[in-house]
Amino acid sequence: MENLIFKNLEQPSELERLYRQEPEKFIRAFPEVFKENQNLTILKVWHERLNFDLTRDERMEPDAKRKDLLLIIVISLLAGTIARFLFPSIDKGLINPANIVFSVLPLLSFYFLLKNNPSKKLILSISLSYLAVLIYLNFLPVNNSDTIILANLHLPFFLWSLVAISFMGDYRLQPGKVLEYLKYNGELLISAGLLLICGVVLTALTINLFAAIQVKIDNFYMNKIAIYGVAASPFVGTYLAKTRGLTKNIAPYLAKVFSPLVLITLAVYLATIIVMQKNPYTDREFLLIFNLMLILVLAITIFSVAGRETGSKIAFNDRIIFALLTVAILIDCVALSAILFRLTSYGITPNRLAVLGMNLIVFVHLVRITVNYFRFLLGNVKVERIEAAITRYLPVYSLWTLMVTIVFPIIFTFK
């Protein structure tokens, strides 16, 4: 990208085309080009353009802001209405619990598709995918067998990949866009989490205020009002995170703060297992804790990489992340050996097979990221290689959730 910028310094339209095609690469390459040619007017203009501090909220026209807010309100009300319609059937055991995600995720996809204005073919593909999954889900028997529980747990994660495609407006996994989506996930968790906390406080105050005057409204409030608030939280959280920029850089910052703390925790935890002579091979709780740790390490790594500043050099936190990844691989080796021990000792079950598959997938992902991080610390590759190691592997998770949702119930005859 640096070479392409150099070659087209006399062609403003070509520079604009390069920027629009691959904005992330252009932004990362530009500082080096500008450093060597600071007197060129065209580069001064680009420098101001790329570094001018202007929030998205300020860039939006008042009419556009009002329309976007109105869209969020309408979608939120629709999501709450669908949730109210689905909950009684789920509560009575008439349909599978995973149906509840259809009150949120398809509407979230719809919101992003409206924003991106993608091709009709992409819109049709995503719509048919949601429809096919909905039909399949409601053909599954409604029971508490292992395969059905696994299907209900994995299905939302597959549908989240459809939201990702809607967010990016493209099937192609461009690292910049994928990292932006992953960063949005962190921002959404923060903003939606804060909204839900405030909602819980408001609910408690409201119910207790009415209880003080001997008016019992808890059932009415939870079934008629609170359900709309919960359903609306992902959409309002998205509006805050993406439109108003209130959570900008919070997720990467939290990742940097927690990375050394998690590293210390993991080291102490492993040492405790050794000193206390705990046996993870027969204890299911240990395996659960291992898997939660691996997910946490992946999240910290993703948000740390996504939050790197343009042109930033190797920092101390990069070494912390590398150490964290190394410890995580050791943990995953223990977890894999424990799962294999349980499979050979107690037999194959859907749960054990699902955990084994997920741990193998995470193990390969961690190794890919760690190898590229090591090469980055040696100065052999740029940070883009780490981004590629993170983003290009993500479809494997979607395929695995789809396999657990569709194949497991069939091969285990819905048991």
RODO-2510 file (C-alpha; in nm, 4 decimals, decimal comma):
residues 415
     n   res          X          Y          Z
     1     m     0,0000     0,0000     0,0000
     2     e     0,2882     0,2411     0,0756
     3     n     0,4266     0,1844    -0,2752
     4     l     0,0848     0,2417    -0,4322
     5     i     0,0438     0,5716    -0,2475
     6     f     0,3920     0,6826    -0,3593
     7     k     0,3173     0,5969    -0,7217
     8     n    -0,0086     0,7947    -0,7247
     9     l     0,0930     1,1157    -0,5480
    10     e     0,0145     1,3076    -0,8661
    11     q    -0,3232     1,1391    -0,9150
    12     p    -0,5751     1,2488    -0,6476
    13     s    -0,8550     1,0348    -0,7915
    14     e    -0,6395     0,7221    -0,7704
    15     l    -0,5528     0,7965    -0,4073
    16     e    -0,9225     0,8319    -0,3324
    17     r    -0,9895     0,4993    -0,5018
    18     l    -0,7160     0,3270    -0,2971
    19     y    -0,8608     0,4708     0,0226
    20     r    -1,2159     0,3598    -0,0577
    21     q    -1,1086     0,0083    -0,1584
    22     e    -0,9007    -0,0670     0,1521
    23     p    -0,9366     0,2116     0,4097
    24     e    -0,7675     0,0235     0,6945
    25     k    -0,4544    -0,0550     0,4917
    26     f    -0,4433     0,2987     0,3540
    27     i    -0,4656     0,4505     0,7040
    28     r    -0,1897     0,2259     0,8363
    29     a     0,0434     0,2874     0,5437
    30     f    -0,0078     0,6647     0,5246
    31     p     0,2082     0,7761     0,8250
    32     e     0,5252     0,6320     0,6670
    33     v     0,4511     0,8029     0,3363
    34     f     0,3735     1,1354     0,5051
    35     k     0,6886     1,1178     0,7177
    36     e     0,9064     1,1164     0,4058
    37     n     0,7050     1,3750     0,2098
    38     q     0,5680     1,6224     0,4626
    39     n     0,6041     1,9189     0,2272
    40     l     0,3636     1,7851    -0,0357
    41     t     0,0310     1,9688    -0,0232
    42     i    -0,1718     1,6672    -0,1253
    43     l    -0,0313     1,4653     0,1659
    44     k    -0,0962     1,7529     0,4075
    45     v    -0,4596     1,7512     0,2987
    46     w    -0,4816     1,3735     0,3447
    47     h    -0,3127     1,4004     0,6847
    48     e    -0,5761     1,6463     0,8039
    49     r    -0,8524     1,4350     0,6557
    50     l    -0,7394     1,1177     0,8315
    51     n    -0,6624     1,2804     1,1652
    52     f    -0,9347     1,5424     1,1978
    53     d    -1,1242     1,4760     1,5229
    54     l    -1,4895     1,4700     1,4253
    55     t    -1,7413     1,2376     1,5858
    56     r    -1,9984     1,0533     1,3790
    57     d    -2,2725     1,2369     1,5593
    58     e    -2,1337     1,5719     1,4368
    59     r    -2,1056     1,4465     1,0792
    60     m    -2,4675     1,3387     1,0581
    61     e    -2,7247     1,5849     0,9358
    62     p    -3,0112     1,6578     1,1783
    63     d    -3,2683     1,4926     0,9487
    64     a    -3,0518     1,1820     0,9150
    65     k    -3,0123     1,1614     1,2926
    66     r    -3,3852     1,1862     1,3474
    67     k    -3,4560     0,9196     1,0866
    68     d    -3,1977     0,6867     1,2400
    69     l    -3,3398     0,7341     1,5889
    70     l    -3,6945     0,6772     1,4588
    71     l    -3,5782     0,3564     1,2884
    72     i    -3,4234     0,2350     1,6151
    73     i    -3,7472     0,3067     1,8044
    74     v    -3,9634     0,1240     1,5482
    75     i    -3,7309    -0,1799     1,5364
    76     s    -3,7102    -0,1903     1,9173
    77     l    -4,0890    -0,1918     1,9508
    78     l    -4,1149    -0,4635     1,6870
    79     a    -3,8512    -0,6730     1,8664
    80     g    -4,0379    -0,6388     2,1963
    81     t    -4,3679    -0,7385     2,0314
    82     i    -4,2124    -1,0492     1,8737
    83     a    -4,0533    -1,1425     2,2087
    84     r    -4,3901    -1,1059     2,3841
    85     f    -4,5434    -1,3343     2,1231
    86     l    -4,2703    -1,6009     2,1542
    87     f    -4,2181    -1,6113     2,5327
    88     p    -4,5485    -1,7817     2,6281
    89     s    -4,4875    -2,0644     2,3794
    90     i    -4,1284    -2,1072     2,5003
    91     d    -4,2384    -2,0982     2,8644
    92     k    -4,4978    -2,3710     2,7994
    93     g    -4,2437    -2,5861     2,6145
    94     l    -4,4265    -2,5652     2,2815
    95     i    -4,1247    -2,4385     2,0816
    96     n    -3,7483    -2,4502     2,1293
    97     p    -3,5953    -2,1674     2,3401
    98     a    -3,3591    -2,0589     2,0587
    99     n    -3,6616    -1,9114     1,8797
   100     i    -3,6268    -1,6060     2,1045
   101     v    -3,3189    -1,4859     1,9129
   102     f    -3,5428    -1,4294     1,6098
   103     s    -3,6909    -1,1325     1,7965
   104     v    -3,3515    -0,9569     1,7788
   105     l    -3,0924    -1,0886     1,5319
   106     p    -3,2929    -1,0700     1,2044
   107     l    -3,3961    -0,7145     1,2924
   108     l    -3,0353    -0,6243     1,3726
   109     s    -2,9353    -0,7602     1,0305
   110     f    -3,2160    -0,5567     0,8747
   111     y    -3,0847    -0,2405     1,0429
   112     f    -2,7315    -0,2901     0,9096
   113     l    -2,8547    -0,3849     0,5620
   114     l    -3,0468    -0,0577     0,5473
   115     k    -2,7296     0,1264     0,6487
   116     n    -2,5019    -0,0471     0,3979
   117     n    -2,7394    -0,0657     0,1012
   118     p    -2,5839    -0,3940    -0,0258
   119     s    -2,6721    -0,5898    -0,3381
   120     k    -3,0168    -0,7478    -0,3716
   121     k    -2,8480    -1,0871    -0,3988
   122     l    -2,6886    -1,0460    -0,0554
   123     i    -3,0168    -0,9325     0,1005
   124     l    -3,1984    -1,2317    -0,0498
   125     s    -2,9283    -1,4756     0,0675
   126     i    -2,9376    -1,3484     0,4257
   127     s    -3,3188    -1,3494     0,4337
   128     l    -3,3373    -1,7068     0,3018
   129     s    -3,0716    -1,8165     0,5526
   130     y    -3,2769    -1,6822     0,8425
   131     l    -3,5903    -1,8465     0,7045
   132     a    -3,4179    -2,1830     0,6552
   133     v    -3,2779    -2,1784     1,0097
   134     l    -3,6175    -2,0836     1,1544
   135     i    -3,7897    -2,3696     0,9710
   136     y    -3,5218    -2,6203     1,0709
   137     l    -3,5300    -2,5107     1,4356
   138     n    -3,9036    -2,5669     1,4582
   139     f    -3,8772    -2,9103     1,2976
   140     l    -3,6536    -3,0217     1,5840
   141     p    -3,8290    -3,1993     1,8709
   142     v    -3,8862    -2,9921     2,1844
   143     n    -3,7120    -3,1802     2,4637
   144     n    -3,4158    -3,1600     2,7007
   145     s    -3,1933    -3,4132     2,5242
   146     d    -2,8238    -3,3271     2,4910
   147     t    -2,8298    -3,2710     2,1140
   148     i    -3,1335    -3,0421     2,1277
   149     i    -2,9811    -2,8370     2,4109
   150     l    -2,6565    -2,8093     2,2111
   151     a    -2,8500    -2,7017     1,9024
   152     n    -3,0322    -2,4317     2,1002
   153     l    -2,7032    -2,3070     2,2466
   154     h    -2,5059    -2,3026     1,9200
   155     l    -2,7709    -2,1651     1,6848
   156     p    -2,7522    -1,8009     1,8088
   157     f    -2,3762    -1,7970     1,7433
   158     f    -2,4292    -1,9090     1,3841
   159     l    -2,6967    -1,6445     1,3338
   160     w    -2,4546    -1,3870     1,4728
   161     s    -2,2358    -1,4595     1,1684
   162     l    -2,5300    -1,3527     0,9490
   163     v    -2,5397    -1,0283     1,1471
   164     a    -2,1662    -0,9938     1,0748
   165     i    -2,2255    -1,0234     0,6989
   166     s    -2,5042    -0,7647     0,7260
   167     f    -2,2755    -0,5339     0,9233
   168     m    -1,9980    -0,5586     0,6633
   169     g    -2,2362    -0,5575     0,3663
   170     d    -2,0202    -0,8181     0,1971
   171     y    -1,9348    -1,1884     0,2135
   172     r    -1,5639    -1,1176     0,1706
   173     l    -1,3686    -1,1279     0,4953
   174     q    -1,1708    -0,8052     0,4706
   175     p    -0,9619    -0,7905     0,7924
   176     g    -1,0377    -0,4218     0,8471
   177     k    -1,4135    -0,4712     0,8293
   178     v    -1,4043    -0,7897     1,0381
   179     l    -1,2023    -0,6168     1,3088
   180     e    -1,4479    -0,3284     1,3029
   181     y    -1,7309    -0,5766     1,3567
   182     l    -1,5459    -0,7455     1,6433
   183     k    -1,4791    -0,4071     1,7996
   184     y    -1,8485    -0,3234     1,7613
   185     n    -1,9288    -0,6428     1,9554
   186     g    -1,7246    -0,5182     2,2498
   187     e    -1,8804    -0,1731     2,2325
   188     l    -2,2277    -0,3268     2,2104
   189     l    -2,1677    -0,5426     2,5185
   190     i    -2,0609    -0,2357     2,7126
   191     s    -2,3378    -0,0021     2,5982
   192     a    -2,6151    -0,2650     2,6145
   193     g    -2,4841    -0,3854     2,9503
   194     l    -2,4991    -0,0349     3,0949
   195     l    -2,8514     0,0076     2,9578
   196     l    -2,9648    -0,3199     3,1155
   197     i    -2,8094    -0,2289     3,4507
   198     c    -2,9932     0,1028     3,4460
   199     g    -3,3088    -0,0824     3,3419
   200     v    -3,2784    -0,3248     3,6342
   201     v    -3,2397    -0,0356     3,8778
   202     l    -3,5387     0,1453     3,7253
   203     t    -3,7489    -0,1715     3,7386
   204     a    -3,6650    -0,2349     4,1028
   205     l    -3,7452     0,1249     4,1989
   206     t    -4,0734     0,1255     4,0054
   207     i    -4,2007    -0,2041     4,1461
   208     n    -4,1068    -0,1059     4,5021
   209     l    -4,2622     0,2394     4,4710
   210     f    -4,5948     0,0836     4,3736
   211     a    -4,5559    -0,1864     4,6389
   212     a    -4,5257     0,0916     4,8979
   213     i    -4,8809     0,1960     4,8178
   214     q    -5,0056    -0,1664     4,8122
   215     v    -5,0256    -0,1862     4,4324
   216     k    -4,8735    -0,5067     4,2947
   217     i    -4,7483    -0,4408     3,9411
   218     d    -4,4487    -0,6789     3,9126
   219     n    -4,6169    -0,9305     3,6779
   220     f    -4,7671    -0,6588     3,4595
   221     y    -4,4444    -0,4584     3,4493
   222     m    -4,2215    -0,7551     3,3636
   223     n    -4,4541    -0,8982     3,0975
   224     k    -4,5720    -0,5751     2,9358
   225     i    -4,2907    -0,3210     2,9812
   226     a    -3,9607    -0,4773     3,0882
   227     i    -3,9638    -0,7229     2,7981
   228     y    -3,9614    -0,4271     2,5563
   229     g    -3,6671    -0,2762     2,7391
   230     v    -3,4643    -0,5971     2,7211
   231     a    -3,5484    -0,6471     2,3529
   232     a    -3,4580    -0,2862     2,2732
   233     s    -3,1181    -0,2910     2,4476
   234     p    -2,9192    -0,4371     2,1507
   235     f    -3,0641    -0,1778     1,9126
   236     v    -3,0262     0,1226     2,1422
   237     g    -2,6782    -0,0072     2,2343
   238     t    -2,5939    -0,0232     1,8635
   239     y    -2,7182     0,3323     1,8141
   240     l    -2,5011     0,4568     2,1013
   241     a    -2,1946     0,2575     1,9944
   242     k    -2,2009     0,3202     1,6193
   243     t    -2,3865     0,6494     1,5755
   244     r    -2,3061     0,8588     1,8786
   245     g    -1,9632     0,7077     1,9516
   246     l    -2,0191     0,7091     2,3283
   247     t    -1,8219     0,3870     2,3766
   248     k    -1,5394     0,4696     2,1352
   249     n    -1,2189     0,2790     2,2242
   250     i    -1,3603     0,1549     2,5581
   251     a    -1,3365    -0,2142     2,4640
   252     p    -0,9683    -0,1956     2,3504
   253     y    -0,8826     0,0126     2,6576
   254     l    -1,0439    -0,2412     2,8902
   255     a    -0,8552    -0,5188     2,7070
   256     k    -0,5238    -0,3422     2,7753
   257     v    -0,6133    -0,2938     3,1412
   258     f    -0,7244    -0,6522     3,1967
   259     s    -0,4580    -0,8348     2,9908
   260     p    -0,1879    -0,8252     3,2654
   261     l    -0,4474    -0,9036     3,5332
   262     v    -0,5727    -1,2077     3,3415
   263     l    -0,2138    -1,3210     3,2774
   264     i    -0,1380    -1,3076     3,6507
   265     t    -0,4669    -1,4833     3,7299
   266     l    -0,3961    -1,7662     3,4841
   267     a    -0,0413    -1,8139     3,6130
   268     v    -0,1589    -1,8249     3,9756
   269     y    -0,4463    -2,0545     3,8826
   270     l    -0,2190    -2,3053     3,7087
   271     a     0,0244    -2,2923     4,0002
   272     t    -0,2622    -2,3557     4,2423
   273     i    -0,3717    -2,6622     4,0448
   274     i    -0,0197    -2,8029     4,0672
   275     v     0,0308    -2,7221     4,4362
   276     m    -0,3166    -2,8403     4,5391
   277     q    -0,2814    -3,1469     4,3128
   278     k    -0,6227    -3,0937     4,1593
   279     n    -0,7202    -3,3402     3,8882
   280     p    -0,8928    -3,1755     3,5896
   281     y    -0,9363    -3,5111     3,4184
   282     t    -1,2376    -3,6069     3,6262
   283     d    -1,3706    -3,2663     3,7342
   284     r    -1,6205    -3,1123     3,4879
   285     e    -1,6041    -2,7740     3,6627
   286     f    -1,2353    -2,7425     3,5794
   287     l    -1,3106    -2,8007     3,2112
   288     l    -1,5805    -2,5336     3,2188
   289     i    -1,3412    -2,2847     3,3805
   290     f    -1,0716    -2,3682     3,1232
   291     n    -1,3095    -2,2969     2,8362
   292     l    -1,4248    -1,9664     2,9873
   293     m    -1,0604    -1,8647     3,0272
   294     l    -0,9852    -1,9434     2,6625
   295     i    -1,2806    -1,7325     2,5459
   296     l    -1,1630    -1,4455     2,7683
   297     v    -0,8082    -1,4644     2,6293
   298     l    -0,9371    -1,4599     2,2711
   299     a    -1,1568    -1,1580     2,3479
   300     i    -0,8688    -0,9658     2,5084
   301     t    -0,6414    -1,0439     2,2116
   302     i    -0,9012    -0,9394     1,9528
   303     f    -0,9865    -0,6092     2,1212
   304     s    -0,6203    -0,5282     2,1879
   305     v    -0,5360    -0,5733     1,8191
   306     a    -0,8510    -0,3900     1,7064
   307     g    -0,7666    -0,0944     1,9296
   308     r    -0,4116    -0,0411     1,8034
   309     e    -0,3439     0,3116     1,6854
   310     t    -0,2425     0,3785     1,3272
   311     g     0,1311     0,3273     1,2788
   312     s     0,1866     0,2295     1,6452
   313     k     0,5033     0,0407     1,7280
   314     i     0,5585    -0,2689     1,9414
   315     a     0,4517    -0,1894     2,2971
   316     f     0,4897    -0,3573     2,6337
   317     n     0,1262    -0,4688     2,6141
   318     d     0,2116    -0,6707     2,3004
   319     r     0,4533    -0,8785     2,5065
   320     i     0,1838    -0,9241     2,7710
   321     i    -0,0583    -1,0454     2,5046
   322     f     0,1998    -1,2889     2,3661
   323     a     0,2634    -1,4292     2,7156
   324     l    -0,1124    -1,4543     2,7706
   325     l    -0,1572    -1,6455     2,4450
   326     t     0,1253    -1,8832     2,5369
   327     v    -0,0295    -1,9603     2,8754
   328     a    -0,3695    -2,0044     2,7085
   329     i    -0,2235    -2,2658     2,4718
   330     l    -0,0843    -2,4565     2,7715
   331     i    -0,4274    -2,4421     2,9345
   332     d    -0,5933    -2,5659     2,6169
   333     c    -0,3485    -2,8584     2,5974
   334     v    -0,4528    -2,9590     2,9503
   335     a    -0,8199    -2,9151     2,8597
   336     l    -0,7843    -3,1217     2,5400
   337     s    -0,6074    -3,4047     2,7208
   338     a    -0,8762    -3,3998     2,9921
   339     i    -1,1556    -3,4143     2,7344
   340     l    -0,9860    -3,7012     2,5485
   341     f    -0,9454    -3,8830     2,8821
   342     r    -1,3161    -3,8432     2,9560
   343     l    -1,4080    -3,9625     2,6052
   344     t    -1,1942    -4,2758     2,6281
   345     s    -1,2908    -4,3490     2,9889
   346     y    -1,6610    -4,2676     2,9932
   347     g    -1,7593    -4,2946     2,6271
   348     i    -1,8717    -4,0541     2,3572
   349     t    -2,1607    -3,8200     2,4315
   350     p    -2,2848    -3,5158     2,2367
   351     n    -2,1640    -3,2789     2,5087
   352     r    -1,8123    -3,4242     2,5227
   353     l    -1,7830    -3,4291     2,1451
   354     a    -1,9043    -3,0686     2,1192
   355     v    -1,6558    -2,9527     2,3835
   356     l    -1,3734    -3,1448     2,2144
   357     g    -1,4497    -2,9913     1,8760
   358     m    -1,4667    -2,6380     2,0142
   359     n    -1,1423    -2,6805     2,2071
   360     l    -0,9620    -2,8098     1,8980
   361     i    -1,0876    -2,5124     1,6966
   362     v    -0,9801    -2,2658     1,9671
   363     f    -0,6422    -2,4416     1,9994
   364     v    -0,5650    -2,4036     1,6276
   365     h    -0,6807    -2,0399     1,6377
   366     l    -0,4619    -1,9617     1,9389
   367     v    -0,1587    -2,1249     1,7753
   368     r    -0,2097    -1,9261     1,4525
   369     i    -0,2372    -1,5984     1,6433
   370     t     0,0580    -1,6777     1,8717
   371     v     0,2901    -1,7703     1,5844
   372     n     0,2112    -1,4463     1,4028
   373     y     0,2425    -1,2455     1,7239
   374     f     0,5884    -1,3974     1,7799
   375     r     0,6939    -1,3037     1,4264
   376     f     0,5523    -0,9541     1,4840
   377     l     0,7574    -0,9106     1,8028
   378     l     1,0684    -1,0176     1,6093
   379     g     0,9912    -0,7519     1,3478
   380     n     0,9438    -1,0047     1,0668
   381     v     0,5792    -0,9197     0,9931
   382     k     0,3440    -0,6263     1,0422
   383     v     0,0376    -0,6194     1,2641
   384     e    -0,1824    -0,6902     0,9590
   385     r    -0,0650    -1,0530     0,9729
   386     i    -0,2036    -1,0843     1,3251
   387     e    -0,5297    -0,9287     1,2111
   388     a    -0,5490    -1,1794     0,9257
   389     a    -0,4773    -1,4699     1,1643
   390     i    -0,7682    -1,3538     1,3809
   391     t    -1,0242    -1,2667     1,1154
   392     r    -0,9766    -1,5290     0,8430
   393     y    -1,0267    -1,8138     1,0877
   394     l    -1,3613    -1,6907     1,2245
   395     p    -1,5783    -1,8737     0,9646
   396     v    -1,4565    -2,2010     1,1191
   397     y    -1,6524    -2,1155     1,4350
   398     s    -1,9663    -2,0483     1,2311
   399     l    -1,9317    -2,3802     1,0485
   400     w    -1,8852    -2,5639     1,3784
   401     t    -2,1958    -2,4080     1,5350
   402     l    -2,3896    -2,5033     1,2231
   403     m    -2,2608    -2,8610     1,2487
   404     v    -2,3579    -2,8908     1,6168
   405     t    -2,7001    -2,7418     1,5413
   406     i    -2,7826    -2,9573     1,2369
   407     v    -2,5583    -3,2676     1,2292
   408     f    -2,5422    -3,3577     1,6003
   409     p    -2,9189    -3,4035     1,6491
   410     i    -2,9278    -3,6284     1,3406
   411     i    -2,6268    -3,8545     1,4157
   412     f    -2,7278    -3,8892     1,7807
   413     t    -3,0972    -3,9396     1,6862
   414     f    -3,2097    -3,6336     1,8862
   415     k    -3,0906    -3,7770     2,2175
***
